[in-house]
Structures are given as C-alpha cells and as structure tokens.
Amino acid sequence: MSKAILIKPIISEKAESLADKQQQYTFMVDRQANKIEIGKAVAKMYNVSVKSVNTLVMPGKTKKRFTRAGVQTGRVSAYKKAIVTLGDGEQIDFFGDI
C-alpha cells in the first residue's frame, strides 16, 4: 500500500533545508491519495510518527530544447507533492544505504 502512495522522495536544496531546520520531508505522491493515507504510508515505511501533512498539486509545464534539428517542445507532467512534518527528535535518512 505505501509503495503505491509514495512514489519517491523529492531531494532538492529547498527540501533538504526544510528537513534540517523544521523536520519536514517532501515526497512525490499518488494524485488520488489524501493526507490521512499519505501520513499512514510514511509512518509505516519509515517507522516515524507523523505530526502533519500538507499537500499541493504542482502544475505541468511546457519545456523547449534547442537542438540542431530545430526546437523540440515537450511537456512535464503535473504531480502531487506532500510535505510531511515529523514529531520532535525524529528524522528520515534517505541516504543510509549508500
């Protein structure tokens, strides 16, 4: 169940600073998942207690690439993002296996 809801963690500079300062972790999630399901999936997968979940739908964007053959246009799909706040003193280590 949690594999179908949580697609992947989002690792960017902003997401890393949120994790360091405010214990908030960012995930790309299924579009139909609600906040309760996301919170349960994170708690089950990473063995942490979830304090709150904020969700937002990131809109799709049009991208252009200039190549020898001409301008290539494409589209980046829209996706749902969840920002999960953990309890005090808890953290998720995404790079523990490396």
Biopython code that builds the backbone (N, CA, C, O; Angstrom):
import numpy as np
from Bio.PDB.StructureBuilder import StructureBuilder

atoms = [
    (1, "MET", "N", (0.816, -1.182, 0.000)),
    (1, "MET", "CA", (0.000, 0.000, 0.000)),
    (1, "MET", "C", (0.868, 1.257, 0.000)),
    (1, "MET", "O", (0.637, 2.160, -0.804)),
    (2, "SER", "N", (1.864, 1.333, 0.888)),
    (2, "SER", "CA", (2.683, 2.540, 0.986)),
    (2, "SER", "C", (3.548, 2.721, -0.250)),
    (2, "SER", "O", (3.918, 3.847, -0.583)),
    (3, "LYS", "N", (3.881, 1.616, -0.943)),
    (3, "LYS", "CA", (4.653, 1.737, -2.181)),
    (3, "LYS", "C", (3.827, 2.417, -3.262)),
    (3, "LYS", "O", (4.372, 3.166, -4.072)),
    (4, "ALA", "N", (2.511, 2.166, -3.288)),
    (4, "ALA", "CA", (1.666, 2.747, -4.312)),
    (4, "ALA", "C", (1.377, 4.222, -4.033)),
    (4, "ALA", "O", (1.168, 4.991, -4.971)),
    (5, "ILE", "N", (1.361, 4.627, -2.772)),
    (5, "ILE", "CA", (1.063, 6.009, -2.424)),
    (5, "ILE", "C", (2.298, 6.883, -2.561)),
    (5, "ILE", "O", (2.244, 7.934, -3.199)),
    (6, "LEU", "N", (3.418, 6.461, -1.967)),
    (6, "LEU", "CA", (4.659, 7.231, -2.037)),
    (6, "LEU", "C", (5.413, 6.841, -3.298)),
    (6, "LEU", "O", (5.845, 5.696, -3.432)),
    (7, "ILE", "N", (5.575, 7.778, -4.220)),
    (7, "ILE", "CA", (6.282, 7.478, -5.461)),
    (7, "ILE", "C", (7.786, 7.610, -5.246)),
    (7, "ILE", "O", (8.539, 6.676, -5.523)),
    (8, "LYS", "N", (8.229, 8.782, -4.746)),
    (8, "LYS", "CA", (9.659, 8.979, -4.463)),
    (8, "LYS", "C", (9.829, 10.211, -3.597)),
    (8, "LYS", "O", (8.981, 11.103, -3.614)),
    (9, "PRO", "N", (10.917, 10.272, -2.836)),
    (9, "PRO", "CA", (11.204, 11.499, -2.095)),
    (9, "PRO", "C", (11.754, 12.560, -3.042)),
    (9, "PRO", "O", (12.435, 12.238, -4.015)),
    (10, "ILE", "N", (11.459, 13.809, -2.755)),
    (10, "ILE", "CA", (11.994, 14.917, -3.548)),
    (10, "ILE", "C", (13.220, 15.445, -2.823)),
    (10, "ILE", "O", (13.138, 15.891, -1.678)),
    (11, "ILE", "N", (14.357, 15.388, -3.504)),
    (11, "ILE", "CA", (15.612, 15.818, -2.905)),
    (11, "ILE", "C", (16.103, 17.029, -3.679)),
    (11, "ILE", "O", (16.607, 16.904, -4.795)),
    (12, "SER", "N", (15.951, 18.203, -3.076)),
    (12, "SER", "CA", (16.408, 19.452, -3.666)),
    (12, "SER", "C", (16.993, 20.298, -2.539)),
    (12, "SER", "O", (16.943, 19.905, -1.374)),
    (13, "GLU", "N", (17.538, 21.439, -2.880)),
    (13, "GLU", "CA", (18.109, 22.306, -1.845)),
    (13, "GLU", "C", (17.039, 22.766, -0.866)),
    (13, "GLU", "O", (17.258, 22.766, 0.345)),
    (14, "LYS", "N", (15.893, 23.154, -1.384)),
    (14, "LYS", "CA", (14.822, 23.619, -0.514)),
    (14, "LYS", "C", (14.299, 22.494, 0.382)),
    (14, "LYS", "O", (14.057, 22.710, 1.570)),
    (15, "ALA", "N", (14.125, 21.310, -0.175)),
    (15, "ALA", "CA", (13.640, 20.170, 0.606)),
    (15, "ALA", "C", (14.650, 19.779, 1.689)),
    (15, "ALA", "O", (14.257, 19.436, 2.804)),
    (16, "GLU", "N", (15.936, 19.828, 1.373)),
    (16, "GLU", "CA", (16.968, 19.499, 2.364)),
    (16, "GLU", "C", (17.007, 20.529, 3.489)),
    (16, "GLU", "O", (17.199, 20.166, 4.650)),
    (17, "SER", "N", (16.828, 21.806, 3.162)),
    (17, "SER", "CA", (16.834, 22.823, 4.221)),
    (17, "SER", "C", (15.602, 22.683, 5.117)),
    (17, "SER", "O", (15.695, 22.909, 6.324)),
    (18, "LEU", "N", (14.449, 22.314, 4.547)),
    (18, "LEU", "CA", (13.258, 22.049, 5.365)),
    (18, "LEU", "C", (13.484, 20.872, 6.298)),
    (18, "LEU", "O", (13.060, 20.895, 7.453)),
    (19, "ALA", "N", (14.154, 19.845, 5.795)),
    (19, "ALA", "CA", (14.410, 18.664, 6.618)),
    (19, "ALA", "C", (15.365, 19.003, 7.763)),
    (19, "ALA", "O", (15.176, 18.540, 8.888)),
    (20, "ASP", "N", (16.380, 19.803, 7.482)),
    (20, "ASP", "CA", (17.359, 20.144, 8.521)),
    (20, "ASP", "C", (16.783, 21.070, 9.579)),
    (20, "ASP", "O", (17.021, 20.874, 10.771)),
    (21, "LYS", "N", (16.029, 22.076, 9.158)),
    (21, "LYS", "CA", (15.576, 23.110, 10.088)),
    (21, "LYS", "C", (14.253, 22.791, 10.770)),
    (21, "LYS", "O", (14.093, 23.060, 11.961)),
    (22, "GLN", "N", (13.295, 22.218, 10.027)),
    (22, "GLN", "CA", (11.944, 22.086, 10.562)),
    (22, "GLN", "C", (11.423, 20.659, 10.607)),
    (22, "GLN", "O", (10.247, 20.456, 10.910)),
    (23, "GLN", "N", (12.247, 19.669, 10.319)),
    (23, "GLN", "CA", (11.856, 18.256, 10.310)),
    (23, "GLN", "C", (10.679, 18.008, 9.371)),
    (23, "GLN", "O", (9.748, 17.276, 9.706)),
    (24, "GLN", "N", (10.731, 18.632, 8.180)),
    (24, "GLN", "CA", (9.705, 18.439, 7.156)),
    (24, "GLN", "C", (10.350, 17.763, 5.955)),
    (24, "GLN", "O", (11.389, 18.204, 5.462)),
    (25, "TYR", "N", (9.723, 16.690, 5.490)),
    (25, "TYR", "CA", (10.254, 15.909, 4.372)),
    (25, "TYR", "C", (9.255, 15.949, 3.225)),
    (25, "TYR", "O", (8.043, 15.916, 3.439)),
    (26, "THR", "N", (9.779, 16.020, 1.999)),
    (26, "THR", "CA", (8.958, 16.215, 0.816)),
    (26, "THR", "C", (8.932, 14.941, -0.026)),
    (26, "THR", "O", (9.973, 14.330, -0.267)),
    (27, "PHE", "N", (7.744, 14.545, -0.471)),
    (27, "PHE", "CA", (7.567, 13.339, -1.273)),
    (27, "PHE", "C", (6.690, 13.644, -2.485)),
    (27, "PHE", "O", (5.801, 14.494, -2.426)),
    (28, "MET", "N", (6.955, 12.933, -3.589)),
    (28, "MET", "CA", (6.039, 12.909, -4.713)),
    (28, "MET", "C", (5.084, 11.748, -4.431)),
    (28, "MET", "O", (5.518, 10.625, -4.177)),
    (29, "VAL", "N", (3.774, 12.031, -4.480)),
    (29, "VAL", "CA", (2.788, 11.027, -4.093)),
    (29, "VAL", "C", (1.767, 10.826, -5.213)),
    (29, "VAL", "O", (1.731, 11.578, -6.188)),
    (30, "ASP", "N", (0.948, 9.803, -5.048)),
    (30, "ASP", "CA", (-0.120, 9.498, -5.998)),
    (30, "ASP", "C", (-1.152, 10.620, -5.996)),
    (30, "ASP", "O", (-1.446, 11.192, -4.947)),
    (31, "ARG", "N", (-1.703, 10.937, -7.168)),
    (31, "ARG", "CA", (-2.638, 12.059, -7.290)),
    (31, "ARG", "C", (-3.934, 11.837, -6.510)),
    (31, "ARG", "O", (-4.544, 12.805, -6.057)),
    (32, "GLN", "N", (-4.367, 10.585, -6.344)),
    (32, "GLN", "CA", (-5.627, 10.310, -5.657)),
    (32, "GLN", "C", (-5.461, 10.121, -4.147)),
    (32, "GLN", "O", (-6.459, 9.966, -3.444)),
    (33, "ALA", "N", (-4.236, 10.129, -3.634)),
    (33, "ALA", "CA", (-4.008, 9.890, -2.207)),
    (33, "ALA", "C", (-4.394, 11.124, -1.401)),
    (33, "ALA", "O", (-4.144, 12.253, -1.824)),
    (34, "ASN", "N", (-5.008, 10.904, -0.230)),
    (34, "ASN", "CA", (-5.345, 12.025, 0.634)),
    (34, "ASN", "C", (-4.327, 12.127, 1.777)),
    (34, "ASN", "O", (-3.420, 11.302, 1.882)),
    (35, "LYS", "N", (-4.484, 13.140, 2.629)),
    (35, "LYS", "CA", (-3.498, 13.412, 3.674)),
    (35, "LYS", "C", (-3.392, 12.280, 4.689)),
    (35, "LYS", "O", (-2.298, 11.970, 5.160)),
    (36, "ILE", "N", (-4.508, 11.670, 5.024)),
    (36, "ILE", "CA", (-4.510, 10.584, 6.016)),
    (36, "ILE", "C", (-3.752, 9.381, 5.472)),
    (36, "ILE", "O", (-2.943, 8.786, 6.184)),
    (37, "GLU", "N", (-4.005, 9.018, 4.220)),
    (37, "GLU", "CA", (-3.306, 7.880, 3.607)),
    (37, "GLU", "C", (-1.809, 8.159, 3.482)),
    (37, "GLU", "O", (-0.994, 7.265, 3.710)),
    (38, "ILE", "N", (-1.445, 9.370, 3.126)),
    (38, "ILE", "CA", (-0.030, 9.725, 2.994)),
    (38, "ILE", "C", (0.670, 9.637, 4.341)),
    (38, "ILE", "O", (1.773, 9.099, 4.435)),
    (39, "GLY", "N", (0.038, 10.162, 5.385)),
    (39, "GLY", "CA", (0.624, 10.100, 6.726)),
    (39, "GLY", "C", (0.830, 8.671, 7.199)),
    (39, "GLY", "O", (1.874, 8.352, 7.769)),
    (40, "LYS", "N", (-0.152, 7.808, 6.971)),
    (40, "LYS", "CA", (-0.026, 6.404, 7.367)),
    (40, "LYS", "C", (1.069, 5.699, 6.572)),
    (40, "LYS", "O", (1.799, 4.874, 7.121)),
    (41, "ALA", "N", (1.190, 6.019, 5.276)),
    (41, "ALA", "CA", (2.202, 5.381, 4.442)),
    (41, "ALA", "C", (3.616, 5.770, 4.883)),
    (41, "ALA", "O", (4.509, 4.924, 4.921)),
    (42, "VAL", "N", (3.817, 7.042, 5.213)),
    (42, "VAL", "CA", (5.141, 7.491, 5.675)),
    (42, "VAL", "C", (5.462, 6.866, 7.027)),
    (42, "VAL", "O", (6.589, 6.424, 7.249)),
    (43, "ALA", "N", (4.495, 6.824, 7.927)),
    (43, "ALA", "CA", (4.717, 6.234, 9.249)),
    (43, "ALA", "C", (5.064, 4.750, 9.147)),
    (43, "ALA", "O", (5.924, 4.257, 9.876)),
    (44, "LYS", "N", (4.396, 4.049, 8.247)),
    (44, "LYS", "CA", (4.640, 2.615, 8.082)),
    (44, "LYS", "C", (5.981, 2.340, 7.415)),
    (44, "LYS", "O", (6.713, 1.446, 7.837)),
    (45, "MET", "N", (6.307, 3.105, 6.374)),
    (45, "MET", "CA", (7.520, 2.832, 5.611)),
    (45, "MET", "C", (8.791, 3.220, 6.362)),
    (45, "MET", "O", (9.795, 2.514, 6.272)),
    (46, "TYR", "N", (8.766, 4.337, 7.105)),
    (46, "TYR", "CA", (9.979, 4.839, 7.748)),
    (46, "TYR", "C", (9.972, 4.708, 9.267)),
    (46, "TYR", "O", (10.930, 5.135, 9.912)),
    (47, "ASN", "N", (8.935, 4.138, 9.859)),
    (47, "ASN", "CA", (8.821, 3.926, 11.303)),
    (47, "ASN", "C", (9.012, 5.217, 12.083)),
    (47, "ASN", "O", (9.850, 5.286, 12.982)),
    (48, "VAL", "N", (8.241, 6.236, 11.743)),
    (48, "VAL", "CA", (8.276, 7.524, 12.426)),
    (48, "VAL", "C", (6.846, 7.939, 12.752)),
    (48, "VAL", "O", (5.889, 7.380, 12.216)),
    (49, "SER", "N", (6.709, 8.928, 13.638)),
    (49, "SER", "CA", (5.379, 9.456, 13.919)),
    (49, "SER", "C", (5.189, 10.743, 13.123)),
    (49, "SER", "O", (6.040, 11.632, 13.150)),
    (50, "VAL", "N", (4.076, 10.834, 12.420)),
    (50, "VAL", "CA", (3.779, 11.970, 11.549)),
    (50, "VAL", "C", (2.924, 12.960, 12.317)),
    (50, "VAL", "O", (1.882, 12.609, 12.869)),
    (51, "LYS", "N", (3.380, 14.198, 12.342)),
    (51, "LYS", "CA", (2.657, 15.263, 13.041)),
    (51, "LYS", "C", (1.600, 15.889, 12.134)),
    (51, "LYS", "O", (0.452, 16.053, 12.547)),
    (52, "SER", "N", (1.976, 16.243, 10.898)),
    (52, "SER", "CA", (1.018, 16.829, 9.964)),
    (52, "SER", "C", (1.462, 16.576, 8.532)),
    (52, "SER", "O", (2.622, 16.258, 8.272)),
    (53, "VAL", "N", (0.518, 16.722, 7.606)),
    (53, "VAL", "CA", (0.784, 16.528, 6.179)),
    (53, "VAL", "C", (0.168, 17.696, 5.419)),
    (53, "VAL", "O", (-1.012, 18.001, 5.593)),
    (54, "ASN", "N", (0.961, 18.346, 4.582)),
    (54, "ASN", "CA", (0.474, 19.390, 3.682)),
    (54, "ASN", "C", (0.655, 18.886, 2.257)),
    (54, "ASN", "O", (1.698, 18.323, 1.923)),
    (55, "THR", "N", (-0.364, 19.087, 1.412)),
    (55, "THR", "CA", (-0.275, 18.619, 0.036)),
    (55, "THR", "C", (-0.491, 19.776, -0.925)),
    (55, "THR", "O", (-1.160, 20.756, -0.597)),
    (56, "LEU", "N", (0.085, 19.651, -2.121)),
    (56, "LEU", "CA", (-0.128, 20.616, -3.183)),
    (56, "LEU", "C", (0.065, 19.923, -4.512)),
    (56, "LEU", "O", (0.862, 18.992, -4.626)),
    (57, "VAL", "N", (-0.666, 20.376, -5.521)),
    (57, "VAL", "CA", (-0.557, 19.811, -6.859)),
    (57, "VAL", "C", (0.304, 20.756, -7.684)),
    (57, "VAL", "O", (-0.049, 21.917, -7.892)),
    (58, "MET", "N", (1.436, 20.242, -8.149)),
    (58, "MET", "CA", (2.341, 21.030, -8.974)),
    (58, "MET", "C", (1.849, 20.965, -10.413)),
    (58, "MET", "O", (1.637, 19.868, -10.931)),
    (59, "PRO", "N", (1.659, 22.107, -11.079)),
    (59, "PRO", "CA", (1.123, 22.085, -12.443)),
    (59, "PRO", "C", (2.154, 21.596, -13.455)),
    (59, "PRO", "O", (3.359, 21.699, -13.226)),
    (60, "GLY", "N", (1.675, 21.072, -14.558)),
    (60, "GLY", "CA", (2.552, 20.661, -15.639)),
    (60, "GLY", "C", (3.134, 21.879, -16.341)),
    (60, "GLY", "O", (2.523, 22.947, -16.351)),
    (61, "LYS", "N", (4.305, 21.718, -16.924)),
    (61, "LYS", "CA", (4.967, 22.843, -17.583)),
    (61, "LYS", "C", (5.405, 22.438, -18.986)),
    (61, "LYS", "O", (5.705, 21.273, -19.250)),
    (62, "THR", "N", (5.435, 23.420, -19.872)),
    (62, "THR", "CA", (5.936, 23.204, -21.224)),
    (62, "THR", "C", (7.425, 23.513, -21.251)),
    (62, "THR", "O", (7.856, 24.549, -20.746)),
    (63, "LYS", "N", (8.203, 22.626, -21.832)),
    (63, "LYS", "CA", (9.656, 22.806, -21.923)),
    (63, "LYS", "C", (10.061, 22.870, -23.387)),
    (63, "LYS", "O", (9.464, 22.208, -24.235)),
    (64, "LYS", "N", (11.085, 23.674, -23.677)),
    (64, "LYS", "CA", (11.643, 23.766, -25.026)),
    (64, "LYS", "C", (13.119, 23.436, -24.957)),
    (64, "LYS", "O", (13.807, 23.785, -23.998)),
    (65, "ARG", "N", (13.594, 22.757, -25.991)),
    (65, "ARG", "CA", (15.004, 22.413, -26.096)),
    (65, "ARG", "C", (15.464, 22.759, -27.505)),
    (65, "ARG", "O", (14.839, 22.354, -28.485)),
    (66, "PHE", "N", (16.541, 23.497, -27.601)),
    (66, "PHE", "CA", (17.049, 23.919, -28.897)),
    (66, "PHE", "C", (18.135, 22.955, -29.344)),
    (66, "PHE", "O", (19.164, 22.825, -28.680)),
    (67, "THR", "N", (17.913, 22.274, -30.470)),
    (67, "THR", "CA", (18.857, 21.287, -30.980)),
    (67, "THR", "C", (19.210, 21.624, -32.426)),
    (67, "THR", "O", (18.692, 22.580, -33.004)),
    (68, "ARG", "N", (20.091, 20.828, -32.987)),
    (68, "ARG", "CA", (20.462, 21.002, -34.391)),
    (68, "ARG", "C", (19.279, 20.813, -35.328)),
    (68, "ARG", "O", (19.166, 21.484, -36.354)),
    (69, "ALA", "N", (18.401, 19.890, -34.959)),
    (69, "ALA", "CA", (17.245, 19.583, -35.795)),
    (69, "ALA", "C", (16.131, 20.616, -35.643)),
    (69, "ALA", "O", (15.135, 20.561, -36.366)),
    (70, "GLY", "N", (16.285, 21.537, -34.730)),
    (70, "GLY", "CA", (15.260, 22.554, -34.522)),
    (70, "GLY", "C", (14.818, 22.589, -33.072)),
    (70, "GLY", "O", (15.472, 22.020, -32.198)),
    (71, "VAL", "N", (13.731, 23.242, -32.829)),
    (71, "VAL", "CA", (13.213, 23.383, -31.474)),
    (71, "VAL", "C", (12.357, 22.162, -31.141)),
    (71, "VAL", "O", (11.393, 21.859, -31.844)),
    (72, "GLN", "N", (12.715, 21.475, -30.077)),
    (72, "GLN", "CA", (11.942, 20.328, -29.594)),
    (72, "GLN", "C", (11.081, 20.815, -28.429)),
    (72, "GLN", "O", (11.609, 21.342, -27.450)),
    (73, "THR", "N", (9.774, 20.645, -28.523)),
    (73, "THR", "CA", (8.895, 21.040, -27.434)),
    (73, "THR", "C", (8.315, 19.797, -26.784)),
    (73, "THR", "O", (8.051, 18.791, -27.443)),
    (74, "GLY", "N", (8.128, 19.890, -25.502)),
    (74, "GLY", "CA", (7.564, 18.777, -24.745)),
    (74, "GLY", "C", (6.841, 19.298, -23.524)),
    (74, "GLY", "O", (6.703, 20.506, -23.333)),
    (75, "ARG", "N", (6.390, 18.390, -22.714)),
    (75, "ARG", "CA", (5.622, 18.763, -21.534)),
    (75, "ARG", "C", (6.050, 17.909, -20.355)),
    (75, "ARG", "O", (6.232, 16.699, -20.485)),
    (76, "VAL", "N", (6.208, 18.547, -19.204)),
    (76, "VAL", "CA", (6.474, 17.855, -17.952)),
    (76, "VAL", "C", (5.123, 17.634, -17.275)),
    (76, "VAL", "O", (4.340, 18.574, -17.138)),
    (77, "SER", "N", (4.846, 16.420, -16.857)),
    (77, "SER", "CA", (3.548, 16.083, -16.281)),
    (77, "SER", "C", (3.330, 16.763, -14.934)),
    (77, "SER", "O", (4.282, 17.054, -14.211)),
    (78, "ALA", "N", (2.075, 17.009, -14.611)),
    (78, "ALA", "CA", (1.708, 17.523, -13.298)),
    (78, "ALA", "C", (1.822, 16.396, -12.280)),
    (78, "ALA", "O", (1.643, 15.226, -12.619)),
    (79, "TYR", "N", (2.119, 16.749, -11.028)),
    (79, "TYR", "CA", (2.225, 15.735, -9.980)),
    (79, "TYR", "C", (1.794, 16.331, -8.646)),
    (79, "TYR", "O", (1.708, 17.550, -8.494)),
    (80, "LYS", "N", (1.527, 15.458, -7.688)),
    (80, "LYS", "CA", (1.129, 15.885, -6.355)),
    (80, "LYS", "C", (2.311, 15.765, -5.424)),
    (80, "LYS", "O", (3.026, 14.762, -5.432)),
    (81, "LYS", "N", (2.515, 16.803, -4.612)),
    (81, "LYS", "CA", (3.639, 16.836, -3.681)),
    (81, "LYS", "C", (3.097, 16.906, -2.261)),
    (81, "LYS", "O", (2.124, 17.613, -1.997)),
    (82, "ALA", "N", (3.725, 16.173, -1.348)),
    (82, "ALA", "CA", (3.314, 16.183, 0.054)),
    (82, "ALA", "C", (4.501, 16.583, 0.918)),
    (82, "ALA", "O", (5.601, 16.052, 0.760)),
    (83, "ILE", "N", (4.273, 17.523, 1.832)),
    (83, "ILE", "CA", (5.291, 17.927, 2.797)),
    (83, "ILE", "C", (4.847, 17.383, 4.146)),
    (83, "ILE", "O", (3.819, 17.787, 4.688)),
    (84, "VAL", "N", (5.652, 16.446, 4.686)),
    (84, "VAL", "CA", (5.295, 15.720, 5.899)),
    (84, "VAL", "C", (6.138, 16.248, 7.055)),
    (84, "VAL", "O", (7.366, 16.267, 6.969)),
    (85, "THR", "N", (5.484, 16.675, 8.134)),
    (85, "THR", "CA", (6.176, 17.131, 9.330)),
    (85, "THR", "C", (6.207, 15.992, 10.332)),
    (85, "THR", "O", (5.175, 15.393, 10.633)),
    (86, "LEU", "N", (7.403, 15.690, 10.852)),
    (86, "LEU", "CA", (7.570, 14.600, 11.808)),
    (86, "LEU", "C", (7.532, 15.126, 13.237)),
    (86, "LEU", "O", (7.608, 16.332, 13.474)),
    (87, "GLY", "N", (7.413, 14.195, 14.186)),
    (87, "GLY", "CA", (7.424, 14.546, 15.590)),
    (87, "GLY", "C", (8.794, 15.010, 16.036)),
    (87, "GLY", "O", (9.762, 14.924, 15.280)),
    (88, "ASP", "N", (8.879, 15.501, 17.258)),
    (88, "ASP", "CA", (10.139, 16.030, 17.793)),
    (88, "ASP", "C", (11.199, 14.945, 17.898)),
    (88, "ASP", "O", (10.935, 13.842, 18.377)),
    (89, "GLY", "N", (12.399, 15.275, 17.444)),
    (89, "GLY", "CA", (13.538, 14.370, 17.559)),
    (89, "GLY", "C", (13.583, 13.244, 16.554)),
    (89, "GLY", "O", (14.451, 12.377, 16.657)),
    (90, "GLU", "N", (12.675, 13.220, 15.574)),
    (90, "GLU", "CA", (12.665, 12.143, 14.587)),
    (90, "GLU", "C", (13.185, 12.655, 13.257)),
    (90, "GLU", "O", (13.045, 13.834, 12.929)),
    (91, "GLN", "N", (13.787, 11.750, 12.495)),
    (91, "GLN", "CA", (14.282, 12.115, 11.176)),
    (91, "GLN", "C", (14.263, 10.895, 10.265)),
    (91, "GLN", "O", (14.210, 9.755, 10.728)),
    (92, "ILE", "N", (14.305, 11.155, 8.961)),
    (92, "ILE", "CA", (14.357, 10.106, 7.943)),
    (92, "ILE", "C", (15.694, 10.225, 7.245)),
    (92, "ILE", "O", (16.084, 11.312, 6.818)),
    (93, "ASP", "N", (16.399, 9.111, 7.127)),
    (93, "ASP", "CA", (17.701, 9.097, 6.456)),
    (93, "ASP", "C", (17.533, 8.430, 5.099)),
    (93, "ASP", "O", (17.477, 7.204, 5.006)),
    (94, "PHE", "N", (17.452, 9.250, 4.032)),
    (94, "PHE", "CA", (17.285, 8.716, 2.691)),
    (94, "PHE", "C", (18.567, 8.099, 2.160)),
    (94, "PHE", "O", (18.510, 7.225, 1.295)),
    (95, "PHE", "N", (19.708, 8.522, 2.647)),
    (95, "PHE", "CA", (20.996, 8.081, 2.113)),
    (95, "PHE", "C", (21.686, 7.073, 3.030)),
    (95, "PHE", "O", (22.911, 6.953, 2.988)),
    (96, "GLY", "N", (20.942, 6.357, 3.847)),
    (96, "GLY", "CA", (21.528, 5.423, 4.793)),
    (96, "GLY", "C", (22.162, 4.194, 4.150)),
    (96, "GLY", "O", (23.097, 3.625, 4.713)),
    (97, "ASP", "N", (21.673, 3.771, 2.983)),
    (97, "ASP", "CA", (22.188, 2.566, 2.340)),
    (97, "ASP", "C", (23.429, 2.821, 1.504)),
    (97, "ASP", "O", (24.101, 1.871, 1.102)),
    (98, "ILE", "N", (23.747, 4.069, 1.233)),
    (98, "ILE", "CA", (24.878, 4.378, 0.355)),
    (98, "ILE", "C", (26.177, 4.279, 1.133)),
    (98, "ILE", "O", (27.250, 4.503, 0.574)),
]
sb = StructureBuilder()
sb.init_structure("model")
sb.init_model(0)
sb.init_chain("A")
sb.init_seg("    ")
for serial, (resi, resn, name, xyz) in enumerate(atoms, 1):
    if name == "N":
        sb.init_residue(resn, " ", resi, " ")
    sb.init_atom(name, np.array(xyz, "f"), 0.0, 1.0, " ", f" {name:<3s}", serial, name[0])
structure = sb.get_structure()
